[in-house]
């Protein structure tokens, strides 16, 4: 059987990932009819349907799922081979994608540590709230926030992440807080991001907070953490994301460790074939070492 045209395979991968011919067309810079033509051409070569239509768009058939798994690795191999051939300087390039809050609050403050330990690796970091595709081989690792239920990928959960109330020392000096009930008299900062929200946290402590309003509300963790660091209120956020601000004294946990809720919110995600890349192995080792430092220097309230 002849090898299908690469443009047909790329169209298939894009439609499979987005679930939409129109979105794939936008991504590839083609018309929707051109993408549909490429899919039809590929199905004709294979001799089987790769998609079925449903109310939500296009869904992969069992054959389509197997084919996607097979070609994803091949496309990634082609991309890496091209990169190696064009890299005249011999510098290893590690491409990491991250959620903005993790990239800004956790990764950026530690770049000096990474460079010191891995001076021969160039780290390229991109941040957005999209889960990136690995099919084109561009990204090596994606750091995702959520429940870790992605299929066909290796998932390494960053253990020891806790959600807890955080405030600036100055705010706590001005507002006496000794029990969870005292928070009802404080300015609270709401963030959509944490896997544990204020109502859940209060419920675990036995405090009724159904009518408590919030003075600030954000859809980004770094915004709620910075607002708390400015002394404008108390945020319920990840101690891991706040670790750099905690180390420098801009933020402190309001209560001791017994009031922190452990979650598995951030995950290192990558295709199985990337695990054997030396640059990925070294990045994962460095991440684990940095997390061990975080766990060894956890701060509790005074």
N, C-alpha and C positions, 0 to 999 in steps of 0.2 A: 504494500500500500504506500502511495506517495505521501510525503510530508506536506501537511496543509500550509498555506501561506501564513507567514507570521502575523500579518495584519488581521487575518481571520481569528487566529488564536488570541490576539490582544483584544479584539472586539468581544470574543466569548468571555474572557476573564473579566473584562470591565462590566459586561451585562450581568455576569454571575455574581459579582461583588456588589453592584448597586441595585440589582433587581429591576432595572429599568433600561429600556433601549434609549430613551431620551436623555437620561443622566449619563449613560455611557457615551452617547454622541457628543454631549457637551465636554466630557472629559477628554475624548479623543480628537476633538476638533473636526468631527464629521457630521453628516446629516443622519437623522434617524433611519432613513431609508437605506443609506449606505451601510450602517451597522447591521440592520436586519438582513441585508444582502450577504454580508460577511458571515453572519450566523447561519443563514440558509446554505451557503457554500460549504461551511464546515460540516454541517449536519449531512449534507449530500455526500461528502467525502467519507465520513465515518459510517454513514448508513443507518444512523439511529437519531432519534430526537434527543436533544440536550436540554430543552426547556419545555415546560407546559405552562399555559396561561392560567392564572387564578385571579381572584378578586383583588389581590394585593399586587398584581404584576406578574412577572415571570419567575417561575420556580424551577430549580434544577431537577431533572429526572435522576434516577439512580446512576444511569450512565454518565450524565452530566457531572454529578458529584465526583465520581471516580476520575473523570477526565480532568476536572478542575484541580484535584489533588495532585495528579501526575504532572500537569503542565506548569503548575505554580512553581514547583521545584526547578523545572527546566528553565523557566524564564529568569528565575533568580540566579541560576548558574550562568546563564548568558550575560546577565548584567554584571556579575562579579568578574567574569572572564574579560569583558570589555574594559572594566575599570582597571584590572591588573595590567592589561596591555597598554593602556594610555597613561599609567602612573610612572612617569620617567624618574621621579624623585625617590621612588621606593618607600614613600611614607604610607603607613597604614591609615586608612580613613575609617573611623567608626561613626556610623550615622545612627543617632538615637532620636526617637520621637517621644514626646512627653506631654502630659497635660500641663497647661500653663502654670498652675499653682505649684505643682511638684518641681517643674523646671526652674521657676523663679525662686521659690522658698527653700528648696532642698538641694537641687543640683548646682545652681550657680554659686552659692557660697562655698562649694567644695571643689570647684574646678581646679584650684591651685593644688589641692591634694591629688587629684587625678593626674594632672600634668607632671607633678613631681614623681609619681610612681610609674607613669607611662609616657615618658617624654617622646617616644618614637611613634605615638599614635595621635593623629589629628581627630579631635572630637567635633563632629558637626551635630548641633542640637537644634531641633525644630519643635515648636510647641503649638498645639491646638487641641480642641476637644473632640476631634475626629479620631476614630480608630483606623489607623493607616493600614493599607494593604501591603503585604510582603511579596506580592506576585512579581513585581518588576525588579526585585532584588535591591532596591535602593536603600531601604532601612534595614538595619541589623537587629535593633531591639526597639520595642514600643513599651513605654511605661504608662499603664492604663489605670484609671480609677473606676471601681465598680465591684461587682460580685464575682469576678473571675470565672465566667461561664462561657468563654470563647472556645469554639471547637477547632480541631485540626491545628492547634498551636501548643507549644510548650508554655506553661504558666508557672512562674516562680513567685509566689506571694511573699511580699515583704512582711515578715512576722514582727510581732511586738509593736504594732501601731495602736495607739490609744487615743480616744476622743475624750476631752476634758475641758472644763471651763478655764479660760485663760484671760489674764488682764495685765495691765502694766503695774509695776510696784507703786507708782504715783497714784493710780486710781484706787488701789486697795488701801493706801494710806488715808485717802479722803473718804472712803466708804467702808465702814466696818462690816466684814463678812466672816462669819464663823460657821454658819450652817447653810444648807441649800435654801431654807426659807428666806434667808437674808437676801438672796438674789432677786426675789420678787420686788424688792425696793430699789434695785439697781437698774442701770441702763443695760439692756441686753442686745447683743448683735446677732442677727439671724443670718445663717448661711445655708443655701440650698444644697451644698456639696456633701457635707459629712454623712456617713451612713447611719449615724445616730443623731437625731434632731433634739431640740430642746424639750419638746413634750415627752419624748421617750426617756430622756435623761432625768427629767423631774419625776416621771412615773417610777423609775427605778429607785429613786430616793424617797418615795412616798409623799411627795409634795404636790398638791393640787395647783396647777398653773394654767388652767384652761382659759382664764381671762387675761393672762399676762400679754401685754403688747410689746412690740420690739421697736427700738428707736432707730435701728439701721437694718437694712435687709440687702443681701448681696447674692449673686449667683457665682461668685468666685471666692475660693478660700483665701487667696492672698489679700483680697480687699478687706475681708472681715478681720484677718490677723493684723493687718496694718492699722486698721481703725482701732483695734484694741491696744496696739502698741502706742498709738497716739494718746492714749488715756481717755478715750471717749466712751468706753463701756467694756462689757465682758463678752467674749466670744466663746462659742463651743466648737472647738476645732481639734485637728490632729496634732498631737505632741510631736510627731515626726516632722510634719511640715513646719512646725514652729520651732524646731530644735535650734536653728541658727539664732533666731531672735531670743530664745531662752538662754542660750549660752552667753550672749552679749548683755543679758540683763534687761532687755526691752520688754519681755513678757515673762510671767511666772504662772504656774498652775495655781488656781485659787484654793484648791483643797489638796489633801494628800492622795496617794495612789489608789486608795480604796474607792474613790469617786470617779476614777478613770475607767472607761469602757473599752475593752480590747476589740479591735475590728481587723479584718483583712481587706483593706480598702485599696491599696496600691499593689500592682502586679507587674513583674517583668515578663513580657510576652514576646515570643520569637518562634520562627519555624524550627523544626527539629534539626534541619540541616545546618542552621546557623550556630548551633551549640558547639560544633567542632571548629569554628573559626577562632584562631588564637586571640584576635582582638575582642571577640565577644566573651570568651572564657576569662580574659583579664578584666574586662569591665564587670562581669558578674562577681568575680573574686573581690574586686575593689569595692563594689556596692555592699557586699556582705561585711567587709571590714569596716566600712563607714557606719553601717547599721549597728555593728557591735559597739562602736564608739558611742553612738547615740544611746544605746541601752545601758552602757556603763556610766553615762553621765546624766541620767534622767534627774530632773529637778522636781522637788515637791515644794509645796507652799511652806513659807517660813513658820 
